[in-house]
Amino acid sequence: MARIAVIGAGTGAMAAAARLAVAGNKVTVYERSASYGGSVGRHEREGFVFDTGPGLLHLPAVQRDLFVKTGKESLEQCVTLTQVDPAGRHLFADGTAVSLPNASRAGVASALDTALGAGAGERWTGFLERARDAWDRTRRPLLEEPLRADHQVLGRDPYPALKQRRLLRTRQAATVAEIGARELADARLAALLDGYALSYGLDPRTAPASAALLPYMEQTFGSWYVLGGMRELARAVYERCVARRVEFVFGAEVVRVVEKDGRAAGVELTGGEVAEADRVVLGVRPHAGLVPGRQVWGADDVTVRAGSVPGRFVVLLSLRGAREADAVHRTVVHSADGAAEQEAVFGGRVAAHPTVTVLRPDDPATRPDEAHEAVTLTATVAPQGPVEWTDPAVRQRFADALVERAGAAAPGLRERILHTEVRTPAETEAETGAEGGAVPPPALAGAQGAYLHPGNLTRLPGLYLAGGWSHPGGGLAHAGMSGTLVAGLVVEGDGFRGSR
C-alpha cells in the first residue's frame, strides 16, 4: 500500500484520489479552503441556490466511468442528470434568434435554416463533419492517453479546413475566426462559433481551427444539467472518495513538495508540518515555489502556460416572479461587436459589449418557491491584475452591463431583482488560488503545441499533475480524464498508455 498525498480537492484531483484508493493506496487530500470542489462552487441565500462555476456537463461518459470503476452505485444513482433541451437559445446582434435542439444534428440544421435562411444549416453541418474528422484523429491523444513523448505531432492542426482558391492562391482557415469568415460565410454563424471558443476562454482570432472540437462535442454528446446544481456532482465525487476511505484535510495549504533522494516524498504545510508520502499528485495550478530550485513541470517539454488567461465574471440574481413556462435553460446573448470584445478580453480591458450566457434552470431546488427564480449571468473577462476587479465601481458597471444585456433573454429582468451577488476573477483567485482567477481552457492540437498543457508525469519522479492545469486541460470532462490518467500512471507505471 502506497501513501499518496493529493494537493487540492478539485474534481480532477478527487477523481484521481478515488481511483487510487480503489487500487489499494492510502490517499490523503490536502485542500487550502474549507470545502471540496475547486471551481465547482455554490452560493446560497434565503432559499436561492446558484452554481458559481460550470453550469452544465458535457461528455458525461467521463463521470459515468469514474463511478463505475470506483463503486457499486452508478453516476445516475448518485445524482439526477437531465438533458437540456433546447441545448441553447442564441440571440444575435441583428435581432435574429435561434434555439438549437440538444444532440440532434438534423434538428440543429433545420433550426438554423429556419432562423438564418436556407443554406445556413448545410454550412454548419459541413463544418461539424470536418470537426468530427478532427475529433476522430485526436480523441485518444488529447483525452484518453497521457501526453505522448512525441507530442510534437499534436502541433499539427487536425481540422481539415476547406481549400479555397483566391487570386491564384490556395487559402485554408487556420483559426476559429477564419473558419467563421471563410467556411461559414454568415456573421451569425461566425458569432455562434466564436461564442463557443470564448466560453472556454479561447481567443477566436488565435485559437487553432481544432477548437471546432468544442461545438462538435456539445452538439454530438449533448448538454446535461444536474438537479440541485452542478455542485451536486462535486458532492457525489467527494462522497465516493470518502466511501473509498480517502482522507480529506481542509484548511491545509501546501507550500512545498518535499523532495528526498531525487523523488517526491511528501508535502509541507503552512506552519512547517510535513506529511510524508510515497507519491504526490498536484491538483492545482503548478508554480515554481512548490518545488524550489527545480523545473519539473512537463518532462515532455510542454511548459506551464504563461501570460494572461481569462477568468469569469458572474452575476447571481434572486428574482421575484415565477419562471415563464417557455423559458429556456441557457441563452447566449452575443456581443454587438465581437471583435472589440475579443480585443478587450485578451488585451486586459473591460469589454463594452460582452457576450452574456444566461442560465435559468427549471429546478425547484434552486429557488425558495414557485413564485421566485434563480438566474445566473456569466461572461468571459480579462483576469484580475490587468483589470482591477476589486474596484467597486468597475464591478458595478460591468454587472449592470450584464443585467442590461441579459434583459434580451428575460424581459423585465431588472424590475424583478430582489438581490444581486457579484463574483469576479478576484473572488476566484481568493478561493481557488488560481493566479488572476484564471480558468484553464481545454487542450487543443495545432498552433505548434501552444494549446497543450503539461503532461501528467513530471521531471520529479513520484510527482504527478492532475486537474485543469495539466493534460488534457480545463473543463469538467477534461479534468476528470486527467484524474483517470494519473491513476493509470501511478498504478500501472510510466508506460501506461490509457484504457482501451
C-alpha positions in Angstrom: 0.0 0.0 0.0 1.5 3.3 -1.1 0.9 6.6 0.7 -0.3 9.2 -1.7 -0.7 12.9 -1.0 -3.1 14.8 -3.2 -2.8 18.6 -3.3 -6.2 20.2 -3.9 -9.8 18.9 -3.8 -10.9 19.9 -7.3 -12.9 17.4 -9.3 -9.9 16.2 -11.3 -7.8 15.7 -8.2 -10.7 13.9 -6.5 -11.2 11.6 -9.5 -7.5 10.6 -9.2 -7.9 10.1 -5.4 -10.9 7.8 -5.7 -9.3 5.7 -8.4 -6.0 5.4 -6.4 -7.9 4.5 -3.3 -9.7 1.7 -5.1 -6.4 0.4 -6.2 -5.4 -0.1 -2.6 -3.5 3.0 -1.8 -3.7 5.2 1.3 -4.8 8.6 -0.1 -4.9 11.9 1.8 -6.2 15.1 0.1 -4.9 18.5 1.4 -7.2 21.4 0.5 -6.4 25.0 1.3 -10.1 26.0 1.5 -12.8 24.8 3.8 -14.5 22.6 1.2 -14.1 20.4 -1.8 -14.9 21.0 -5.5 -12.4 23.7 -6.5 -14.2 25.9 -9.1 -17.4 23.9 -8.8 -18.8 26.1 -6.1 -22.2 27.1 -4.7 -23.8 30.3 -3.3 -26.9 30.1 -1.2 -29.1 32.9 0.1 -32.6 32.9 1.6 -33.6 29.7 -0.3 -31.9 30.7 -3.6 -29.1 28.4 -4.8 -26.6 29.2 -7.5 -23.7 27.4 -9.2 -20.6 29.7 -9.1 -18.6 27.5 -11.6 -19.7 25.3 -14.5 -23.4 25.3 -15.1 -23.7 22.4 -17.5 -22.0 19.0 -18.0 -20.7 17.8 -21.4 -19.2 14.3 -22.1 -21.0 12.7 -19.0 -19.3 9.4 -20.0 -16.2 10.6 -18.2 -18.1 10.9 -14.9 -20.0 7.7 -15.5 -16.8 5.8 -16.0 -15.4 7.2 -12.7 -18.4 5.9 -10.8 -18.4 2.5 -12.5 -14.7 2.0 -11.7 -14.9 3.1 -8.0 -18.0 1.6 -6.6 -21.3 -0.2 -7.0 -23.5 2.8 -7.4 -23.6 4.4 -10.8 -23.5 8.1 -11.5 -27.3 8.2 -12.1 -27.8 6.6 -8.7 -25.9 9.4 -7.0 -27.2 12.4 -8.9 -30.1 13.1 -11.2 -28.9 14.1 -14.7 -31.3 15.8 -17.2 -30.7 16.7 -20.8 -31.1 20.4 -21.5 -33.4 20.8 -24.5 -33.1 23.1 -26.3 -29.4 23.0 -25.7 -29.3 26.8 -26.0 -31.0 29.8 -27.5 -28.8 32.3 -29.3 -29.6 36.0 -29.7 -27.5 37.8 -32.3 -26.7 41.5 -32.7 -29.1 41.9 -35.7 -32.1 40.6 -33.6 -32.1 37.1 -35.0 -32.8 34.3 -32.6 -32.4 30.6 -32.9 -32.9 27.7 -30.5 -30.7 24.7 -31.1 -32.0 21.3 -30.0 -29.9 19.0 -27.8 -27.7 16.4 -29.5 -29.6 16.5 -32.9 -27.5 17.3 -35.9 -30.6 17.3 -38.2 -32.5 19.4 -35.7 -29.8 22.0 -35.5 -29.5 22.2 -39.3 -33.3 22.7 -39.6 -33.4 25.3 -36.9 -30.5 27.3 -38.5 -32.2 27.2 -41.9 -35.4 28.5 -40.4 -33.8 31.3 -38.4 -30.9 32.3 -40.6 -32.0 31.4 -44.1 -31.7 28.4 -46.5 -28.1 27.0 -46.6 -27.1 28.0 -43.1 -27.8 24.5 -41.7 -25.9 22.9 -44.6 -22.8 25.1 -44.0 -22.9 24.4 -40.2 -23.4 20.7 -40.8 -20.4 20.6 -43.2 -18.3 22.3 -40.6 -19.4 19.8 -37.9 -18.5 16.9 -40.3 -15.0 18.3 -40.6 -14.9 18.8 -36.8 -15.8 15.1 -36.5 -12.7 14.2 -38.5 -10.6 16.3 -36.2 -12.2 14.5 -33.2 -11.5 11.1 -34.7 -7.9 11.9 -35.2 -7.2 13.4 -31.8 -9.6 11.9 -29.3 -7.2 9.4 -27.9 -4.0 11.5 -27.7 -6.0 14.6 -26.4 -8.4 12.9 -23.9 -7.6 9.2 -23.3 -3.8 8.9 -23.2 -1.1 10.6 -21.2 0.7 13.2 -23.3 2.9 11.2 -25.6 6.7 11.7 -25.8 6.4 12.7 -29.4 3.6 15.2 -28.6 5.1 17.5 -31.3 2.8 15.6 -33.8 -0.1 17.4 -32.0 1.4 20.7 -33.1 -0.2 20.0 -36.5 -3.9 21.0 -36.7 -6.2 18.0 -37.3 -9.1 20.1 -38.6 -9.4 19.5 -42.4 -10.1 23.1 -43.5 -11.6 23.7 -46.9 -9.2 24.7 -49.6 -10.3 27.9 -51.3 -8.6 29.3 -54.3 -8.5 33.1 -54.5 -6.2 35.3 -56.6 -4.1 32.4 -57.7 -3.5 31.3 -54.1 -5.0 28.4 -52.1 -6.1 29.5 -48.7 -7.3 27.5 -45.7 -8.7 28.5 -42.3 -6.1 28.2 -39.6 -8.1 29.8 -36.7 -11.6 29.8 -35.3 -12.2 33.3 -36.7 -11.0 32.3 -40.1 -13.4 29.3 -40.1 -16.2 31.7 -39.5 -15.2 34.1 -42.2 -14.2 31.6 -44.9 -16.3 28.5 -44.3 -19.5 29.6 -42.5 -19.9 32.8 -44.6 -22.5 34.3 -42.3 -21.8 36.7 -39.5 -24.3 35.0 -37.2 -22.8 31.5 -37.7 -19.4 33.0 -37.2 -20.6 34.6 -33.9 -22.1 31.2 -32.9 -18.7 29.5 -33.4 -16.8 32.4 -31.7 -19.1 32.1 -28.7 -18.1 28.5 -28.2 -14.4 29.4 -28.2 -14.9 32.4 -25.9 -16.9 30.4 -23.4 -13.9 28.2 -22.9 -11.6 31.2 -22.5 -10.1 31.0 -26.1 -9.5 33.9 -28.4 -11.2 33.1 -31.7 -8.6 35.2 -33.5 -5.7 33.0 -32.5 -7.3 29.7 -31.3 -6.4 26.9 -33.8 -9.1 25.6 -36.1 -9.1 22.4 -34.0 -11.2 24.3 -31.4 -14.0 23.1 -33.7 -14.0 20.1 -31.4 -15.7 22.1 -28.7 -19.1 22.7 -30.5 -18.8 19.2 -32.0 -18.6 17.6 -28.5 -21.5 19.7 -27.2 -23.8 19.1 -30.2 -22.9 15.4 -30.5 -22.9 14.2 -26.9 -25.3 16.7 -25.5 -25.6 19.2 -22.7 -26.7 17.9 -19.3 -27.8 19.5 -16.0 -27.5 18.0 -12.5 -30.7 18.6 -10.5 -29.8 20.7 -7.5 -27.0 22.4 -9.4 -23.6 21.2 -10.6 -22.3 21.3 -7.0 -24.2 18.1 -6.5 -21.8 16.4 -8.9 -18.8 17.6 -6.8 -20.6 16.4 -3.7 -21.2 12.9 -5.3 -17.5 12.6 -6.2 -16.4 13.7 -2.7 -18.7 11.2 -1.1 -17.4 8.5 -3.4 -13.9 9.4 -2.2 -14.9 9.2 1.4 -16.6 5.8 0.8 -13.3 4.6 -0.6 -11.6 5.8 2.6 -9.9 8.8 1.1 -8.9 11.2 4.0 -9.6 14.9 3.5 -7.7 17.6 5.4 -9.4 21.0 4.8 -7.8 24.4 5.7 -4.4 22.8 4.9 -2.4 24.8 2.4 0.6 23.0 0.8 3.6 25.4 0.4 6.1 22.9 -0.8 6.5 19.4 -2.3 9.1 17.6 -0.2 11.9 16.0 -2.2 14.2 13.2 -0.9 16.7 11.2 -2.8 15.6 12.7 -6.0 11.9 11.8 -5.6 8.7 13.4 -4.3 8.5 12.3 -0.7 5.6 14.3 0.8 4.2 17.8 1.3 5.0 20.7 3.7 2.0 22.6 5.0 1.8 26.2 6.2 3.4 26.3 9.6 6.1 23.8 8.7 4.3 20.5 9.3 5.5 17.8 6.9 3.3 14.9 5.7 5.3 12.1 4.2 4.1 10.3 1.1 5.4 7.8 -1.5 3.8 9.8 -4.3 2.3 13.3 -4.7 -0.5 14.3 -7.0 -0.6 18.1 -7.7 -4.2 19.1 -8.5 -3.7 22.9 -8.5 -2.0 25.2 -10.9 1.7 24.5 -10.9 4.1 27.2 -9.8 7.8 27.3 -9.2 7.5 27.8 -5.4 6.1 24.3 -4.9 9.4 22.6 -5.9 12.1 25.2 -5.2 15.2 25.2 -7.3 13.8 22.8 -9.9 12.0 23.0 -13.3 9.8 19.9 -13.0 6.6 20.7 -14.9 6.4 18.6 -18.0 9.1 16.1 -18.7 7.6 16.3 -22.2 8.8 19.9 -22.6 5.3 21.3 -22.5 5.6 24.1 -20.0 3.1 25.8 -17.8 1.3 28.4 -19.9 2.5 31.9 -19.3 0.6 35.1 -19.9 -2.9 36.2 -19.2 -5.6 33.5 -19.2 -9.2 34.9 -18.9 -11.5 34.4 -16.0 -15.2 34.6 -15.4 -17.5 37.4 -14.2 -20.7 36.0 -12.7 -23.8 37.8 -11.6 -26.2 35.8 -9.4 -29.8 37.2 -9.4 -32.5 36.3 -6.9 -35.7 37.2 -8.7 -39.4 37.7 -7.7 -41.9 36.2 -10.0 -42.2 32.7 -11.5 -40.1 31.4 -14.3 -42.1 31.5 -17.6 -43.3 28.2 -18.8 -41.5 28.6 -22.2 -38.2 29.9 -20.7 -35.0 28.4 -22.0 -32.4 26.9 -19.6 -29.5 28.5 -21.5 -29.5 31.6 -23.6 -26.4 33.2 -25.2 -26.7 36.9 -25.9 -24.0 37.6 -28.5 -21.9 40.7 -28.5 -22.9 43.6 -30.8 -19.1 43.9 -31.6 -17.4 40.6 -31.2 -14.0 41.9 -32.5 -14.0 44.7 -29.9 -15.0 42.2 -27.1 -12.1 39.9 -28.0 -9.7 42.8 -28.2 -10.7 43.8 -24.7 -10.8 40.4 -23.0 -7.5 39.3 -24.4 -6.0 42.7 -24.1 -6.6 43.1 -20.4 -9.5 45.5 -20.5 -13.2 45.6 -19.7 -15.4 44.9 -22.7 -18.1 47.4 -23.5 -20.4 44.9 -25.2 -19.8 41.5 -23.6 -21.3 38.2 -24.7 -23.5 37.0 -21.8 -24.7 33.5 -21.0 -28.0 33.4 -19.1 -28.8 30.3 -17.2 -32.4 29.8 -16.0 -32.7 26.2 -14.7 -36.2 24.9 -14.1 -35.1 23.3 -10.8 -37.2 23.7 -7.6 -34.0 23.1 -5.6 -32.6 26.5 -6.8 -35.4 28.7 -5.5 -37.4 29.2 -2.3 -40.8 28.5 -4.1 -42.5 28.7 -7.4 -43.0 32.4 -7.1 -39.3 33.1 -7.4 -36.4 32.3 -9.8 -32.6 32.0 -9.6 -30.8 33.3 -12.6 -27.0 33.2 -13.4 -25.3 35.6 -15.8 -21.7 34.8 -17.0 -19.2 36.5 -19.2 -15.6 35.7 -20.1 -13.4 38.5 -18.9 -9.8 39.6 -18.5 -8.2 38.3 -15.3 -7.6 40.1 -12.0 -4.5 42.2 -12.4 -4.9 43.7 -15.9 -8.4 44.7 -14.7 -8.9 45.7 -11.0 -12.0 43.6 -10.3 -11.9 44.5 -6.6 -12.8 48.1 -7.6 -16.5 48.6 -6.5 -17.2 51.0 -9.4 -15.7 48.6 -12.0 -17.6 45.7 -10.6 -20.9 47.6 -10.5 -20.6 49.0 -14.0 -19.9 45.6 -15.5 -22.6 43.9 -13.5 -25.1 46.5 -14.7 -23.9 45.9 -18.3 -24.6 42.2 -18.0 -28.0 42.7 -16.5 -28.9 45.1 -19.2 -27.8 42.7 -22.0 -29.5 39.7 -20.3 -32.8 41.6 -20.5 -33.0 40.4 -24.1 -33.2 36.8 -22.8 -35.5 37.6 -19.9 -37.7 40.6 -20.5 -38.4 42.7 -17.3 -35.4 41.1 -15.6 -34.1 44.3 -13.8 -37.5 45.0 -12.3 -37.7 41.5 -10.8 -34.4 41.6 -8.9 -34.5 41.1 -5.2 -30.8 40.6 -4.6 -27.6 40.6 -6.6 -24.4 38.8 -5.9 -21.3 39.6 -8.0 -18.4 37.2 -8.4 -15.3 38.2 -10.4 -11.9 36.7 -11.1 -10.7 38.3 -7.8 -13.1 36.0 -5.9 -11.9 33.0 -8.0 -8.3 33.8 -7.2 -9.0 34.2 -3.5 -11.0 30.9 -3.3 -9.1 28.6 -5.6 -5.6 30.1 -5.6 -5.6 30.3 -9.4 -3.5 33.4 -10.4 -5.7 36.2 -11.6 -8.7 34.0 -11.2 -7.9 32.3 -14.5 -9.9 29.4 -15.7 -7.9 26.8 -17.7 -9.1 26.1 -21.2 -9.1 22.6 -22.7 -6.1 21.3 -24.6 -6.1 21.6 -28.4 -4.0 20.3 -31.1 -2.4 22.7 -33.6 -0.6 26.0 -33.3 2.8 24.2 -32.8 1.6 22.8 -29.5 0.9 26.2 -27.9 -2.5 25.0 -26.6 -1.3 21.8 -24.9 -0.9 21.5 -21.2 1.9 20.0 -19.2 1.8 16.2 -19.1 0.7 14.2 -16.1 4.2 13.0 -15.5 6.8 15.5 -14.2 10.6 15.7 -14.2 10.5 14.8 -10.5 9.8 11.1 -10.0 6.8 10.4 -7.9 5.2 13.8 -8.7 2.1 13.8 -11.0 -0.2 16.6 -12.3 -4.0 16.3 -12.3 -6.8 18.8 -12.9 -7.5 21.5 -15.4 -3.9 23.0 -15.5 -2.5 19.7 -16.7 -3.1 17.4 -19.7 -5.8 17.3 -21.1 -6.8 20.8 -19.8 -9.8 22.5 -18.3 -13.5 21.7 -18.1 -15.2 19.0 -16.1 -14.7 16.3 -18.6 -11.1 17.1 -19.3 -10.2 17.5 -15.6 -11.9 14.1 -14.9 -9.8 12.5 -17.6 -6.7 13.9 -16.0 -7.6 12.0 -12.9 -8.0 8.8 -14.8 -4.6 9.2 -16.5 -2.8 10.0 -13.2 -4.3 6.9 -11.6 -3.2 4.8 -14.5 0.3 6.1 -14.4 0.6 5.5 -10.6 -0.9 2.0 -10.7 0.5 0.7 -13.9 3.7 2.7 -14.2 5.1 5.3 -16.6 4.4 3.1 -19.6 0.6 3.4 -19.1 -1.0 4.4 -22.4 -4.6 4.8 -21.4 -7.6 2.5 -21.2 -8.8 0.7 -24.3 
